[in-house]
Amino acid sequence: MKLKNKTILFLGSSVTYGSASNGVSFVDMIDELCGASCIKEAVSGTTLVDLDEKSYISRLKSIATSIHPDLFVCQLSTNDAAKKLDINEIEKSICFILDYVKNTFGCPIVFYTGTYYENNEYMKMIALLYDLKKKYDFYILDLYH
């Protein structure tokens, strides 16, 4: 997919936000260098599991349904693993996001993983993502492996 003049909706936490670089992330680079219109819905420290109004699902629901993204990109947050959130709740959250985006925006979906992170819970989350890939139509950008 050529990115010029495409609208890409990003949902994530610190990596998507660019917390290590004063709020500038790869999302901003795609916007600037590729001519895409990127919508960055990212808050550091947030989770896929809907714990509060800053969590992924709450923020996703707050995005105007009138936008028509050509692509939706979601970060597989390491925060869920670090907080030792229940894998079943993580699965429900990912499934909700997949269903919501499909039914609301009707665009292709990509989940991307973090780079290597020595955490068994995160490895389980990545395995879960691959299991869900068998049931749902989405792509995985695996930066972990």
N, C-alpha and C positions, 0 to 999 in steps of 0.2 A: 504494500500500500504506500503510495506516495503521500507524504504528510502535508505538503503545501496546500493551504486553504482547507485543511481538515480540522474538525473540532474534536479534541481529545479531552475526555473527562478523567481526571486522576483522583483517586481516593486513597489516603494513606496516613502515615504518622511521620516520624522524624526524617526518614530517608526521603520520602516524597516531598516533605517540606523543605529540606535542606538545612537541618538544624546545625550541622557542622560547618556550614558555610554562610552564615547570616541570612538564612531563608532563601538562598539561591540553590536550586537543585537541578538535576537532569531535566526536569519538567520545563524549567525556564529556558534551558539550552535548546530543547526541542522546539519550543515556541519561537525563540529568537533565530536559531540557525536553520530551521527547517520550514519556517513560514506557517506553522500550524497555529491554531488558536487553542491554547491549552487552558483548561479550567483546573486549578489546583485546589482541591479540598483536602488539606492536610494539616494535622495538628499533632505535634510531638507528644509522645507518651500515651497515645490512645490505642484502643483495642478494637478488634473485630467484634467481640462479644459486647452487647449493648449494655454497658454499665452505667452510663450517664449521657448527658446531652452532647458531649464531645466525642463519644464513641462512633465508630464507622457507620453503623446503621442509622443512628439518630441524624448524623450529618448528611447521609445519603438521602434520607427522607426529606430533608430541608432544601435540597437542590430543586430549582424550578423545573417542573416537568415539561415546560415549553421549550427547553433547549433540545437540540437534536444532535447529540454527539455521534461522530463517525466511529468512535472507539472508546471503550471504557477500560481503564487500567487501574488495578487494585493491588496495593502492597499487602503481602502476607506479613502482618505485623509480628515482630519479635516480642512485643509487649505482652501479648497473650501468654506466651511461653514463660517469660520472665515472671509474670504474676501467677503462674501455675493455674491458669484457668482451665476448667473442665473441657476435655477434648470434644465431648458431645455437644457442649454449648458452642464451641468454636465451629464445629461442623454445622450446626443449625444456623449460625451467623453467616457462614460462607454460602450456604444454600439459600438463605434469605436474600443475600446480596445478588447472587446469580439470578434468582427468580425475579427480583425487583428490577434489576437492570434490563433483563430480557423483556419483561412485560411493560416497563415504563419507557425505556429508550430504544429497545429493539436493535441494538448495535452489537458488534463483536465485543467479546470480553477477554481481557488478559489479566491473569494474576501473576505477579512477579514475587519471587522469594528474595530474602536478604542474602548477602554473601555469607560465607562460612561463619557459623555462630555455634560455639561448643555448648549445646544445650539439647538434651534428649527430647524435651517437650517440643522444641522447634522442629527437630527431625521427624517427630510424629505428625506435626502439622503439615510438613511437606509431603509425607506419605499419604496423609488424608487428602491433600489436594490432588494427588495422582489418582487416588481411588475415586474421588468425585468426578474426575475427568472422564471416567468410564460411563457416567450417568448424565453429565451435562456437557453442553457444547461451549467450551471455552478453551483458551490457550494458556500455557504455562511458560513463563520466562524464568528458567531455573538458574539463578545466579549463585546458588548455594553449591551446586555440584560443578 
